[in-house]
Amino acid sequence: MDWSLALLSQGIESVIRLEPESGWELLVPVAEGDRARATIERFRRENLRWPWRREVWQGRALFDWSALLWVLLTAFFYAGGDRFRVAGILDASKFSQGEWYRILTAEVLHGDLLHFATNAVFGLLLLGLALGRFGSGTGLLASYLAGAGGNALSLLVHGTNFRGLGASGVVMGAVGLLAAQSWPQLRKHPRAFRLALAGVAGGLMIFLILGTHPGSDVAAHFGGFLTGVMLGTILSFVPRLHRRPGLNLLAGFVFLLLVVLPWLFAFLTRN
């Protein structure tokens, strides 16, 4: 059907037919055979890659499927079990002794399967939207830094006996990024203030629903959300951020460094 639509766009009529022996066939007039084959080949070359970025909600938002890479990253660390959790958990007493990397390593860890599954589902959805708005690299880096901001606030609130882990601060950071994306409307829309306020209110509502359930680290969630709002406010004023491949590539590289280097420190310190 994709090929028939491509042919139709070039004015070539075609018929789709299912043959019991050979399967699906696309029939075109003999006189259009060469042009039809050339059109299909050109269509195939132009669509070799997976369309990571798709428009949703009538083109008002972009969903970036590269958020799935974040889910796979956290799945890797979850599969590593206690070895990773012991080395990377956010331990306030050890952090105060100089193990600074724990504020970052704890972001990719989970306590159990339900904890991981919850963050994976909501993380894929919310990070996908945040990355669609701010770019694959810049959006992921901003969300990751927001998660670190959430852990920092959690350390300040809970004191020296605190131990925590989880990617929910990153997820809340993505919510904060999305909440801040309407600030640029202040410059060009007649109802700008109402739109910007509605965006922040919507993000705050999502935070209250997802980030304040009993037993969760509300301080880390709120810190991630607040840091996400601040970073999102700054990034929102950079035009067409998701269409700047060089900047996104650089941000993605920085993100990888902030994942790999802290874990190297974690295992080197243990050994």
N, C-alpha and C positions, 0 to 999 in steps of 0.2 A: 504493500500500500504506500509506503514511503516513496518507492521508486515511481509508482504511478502518479503521485502528486508532483514529484520532481519533473516528470515528463509533461504533465498537464501545465505546469508553470511555463514550459517552453512551447506550448501549443501543440503538443504531440498527444493524440488520442491513444488510449490503451484499454485493454480488457484484462481483468484478473480472472484466472480460471484454475480450478483444482482438477488435476488428472490423477486417477487412481494409481497409476504406475509411476509417474514421474514427479508427482507432487504439484506445488503451486507454479503457475506459469503466468507470464506477463506478455500479452500479445499486442503487437503494434503493426501498423501497415508496413508492407515490405519496403516501400519507398522511403520510410522513415527509420529503417533499421539502423543504419550507420549513425544517424544523428541521435537516435534513442540510446544506443550503446555509449556514445560519447557523453551524453548527458548523465547517464547513470554512473559512469566511471568518475566523472567530475563530482557528482553528488557524494559518492563513496569516499573520495579523497578529502573532501571538505568536512566529512563527518566521521573521521577515524577516531577522534578522541572523545572520551566520555564528557558530556556536557555538565560539568561540575556546578555551574551557576545557572539556576532556573528562576524565572520570574513566577511569583505567586501573588494571589490576591490582586488580580487584574493589573499586574505590572507595578504595583506600589512597593513591593519588597522583593529582595533577592534572597534565596536560600543557597548557601554554599555547602555542598556535600563534603568538602574537605574537612569539615568538623568531625567526620567519621574517623579521621586520623587521630584526633584527640581521644576519642573513645577507645580506639585500638591501643593507644599508648597507655591509658590507665588500665586496660585489660591486661596488658603485658605485666605491669607492676603488681596487679592483683594476683595474677597467676604465679608470681614469684613467691607469694606466701610470706611467712614470718621473717624470712631472711631480709626482705626489703622493708617490712614494717619496723623491725627492730632498728635497722640502720637509718631509716628516714623519718620516723615519727616525730612530730613536733613536741619535744620534751623541753619544757621551760627551764628546768634546772640545767640541762646540758647546753641549751641555747645560751644561757647566761655565762657558761664556762667557755664560750667561744665557738661553739658548733653552729655557726650562723646559717649554714646550708640547710638546716632543718626547716626553716621558714619556707623554703622552696620545695624540698623533697616531699614534704607532707602533702603537697597539693595533688600528687598522683596516686596516693594510697587510699585504701578503703579497709574498713574493719571486717565486713562480711559481704556475702553475696547480695543481700537486699540493699545494703549501702551502695555497692557498686552499681547495681542495676538501676536504682533510682537516679543516681547522678548520670549514668550513661544515657538514659532515656531523655531526661530533661536537658542534659548537656548537649546532646545531639541537636535537639530542637532549637534551644536558645542560642547556642554557639553558632549553629548554622545560619540563623538570622543575623547575629552580630557580625559574623565573618562576611556575610553577603553585603552588609552595609559598610563595613570599615575595611574590608579586604582580608584575604586568607591569612597573610602574614601579620599585618598590623592588628587585625582583630584578635587573632590568637595570642599575640604577645601582650596586648592590652588586657585581655581577660586573665592571662596568667599573672601579670603584675598585680591586677586587682585581687586575685586570690592571695597573693603574698601580702597585700595590704590588709586583707581580712585576717590572716594569721597574725600579723603584727598587732592589730587591735585586740585579738584574742589573748595574746601574751600580756598586753597591758591590763586587761580586765581581770584575767584569772589568776595571775601571780605565779609563784615559782613551782607550785605543785601540779601545774597543768600539763596534760598530755592529750594531744589531739591529732587527727588526720582526716583527710577527705578532700574531694575535688569540688565540694559544694560552694566554696568561696569563689572558685573560678566561674561556676555556673551563675552565681549571684553577680559576679563581675560582668558577665555577658548581659544580664538583665539591666545593670546600671548603664552599660554602653547604649543599649537600645532605648533606655529612658531618656538619655541625653541627646539623642539624634535630632530631636525637633528644635533644639535651640537656634540653629541658623535661620529658622522661619521668622525669628524676631526682626530680621532685616527686610523681608520681602513679602510678607503676607498680611492682609488687613486684620486678620484675627490671630496674629502671631502669638501674643501672650497666652491666649486661651489654648492654642495648639501646644505650645511648649509646656504649659502647666499640665495639660492633659497627658502628655508623654511621660512626664516625671511621675504624675499620680498613678498612671497605669503601671509603670515600673515598680513603684512603691507597693502597689496592690499585689503584684506578683511576688515581691519579696515577702510580704506579710503572709501570703498563702503558702509559699514553698519554704521560706526560711525561718519560720518561727515555731515549727512544730515541737512538741515536748521531747526532750532528750537531745536536741540538736544544739550545735554551738552557734547560738544566735549572734554572738559578738563577731565571730568569723564571717557569718553570712552578711551581717550589716556592714562590716568593714569592707568586704568584697564589693557589695552593692555601692557603697559610698565612693570607694576608689574608682569603680567602673564609671560612675556618674562624672567624676572629675576628669578622668581620662577621655571619656566619651565627649565631654564638652569641648575639650581641646581639639580632638580629632574631627569633630563635626564641622569645624570651620575650615578644614582642608578639603578643597573641592575635588570630587571624583576620586576619592582615596582608593576605592576598590579597583580603579582602572590604572593604577600606577604600579606596574609589575616590578620595577626596580626597587621601589620602596618596600613593597610587600616581600620581595625576596630577601632584602636586608633584614627586615623585621623577623622573618621566618628563621633566618640564620641566628639572630640574637636569641630567639626563643629556644632553638636547639642548644645553644651554648648554656642557657639558663636551666636547661633540663640535664644535660650531660655533665657539666662541670660540678654542680652540687653533689651529684651522685658519686662522682669520682672522689670528691672530698669525703663523702660519707663512708665509703669502703676503705679508703686509704687511712682514715682516722681510726677505724675499727681495727685494721691490721697493724 
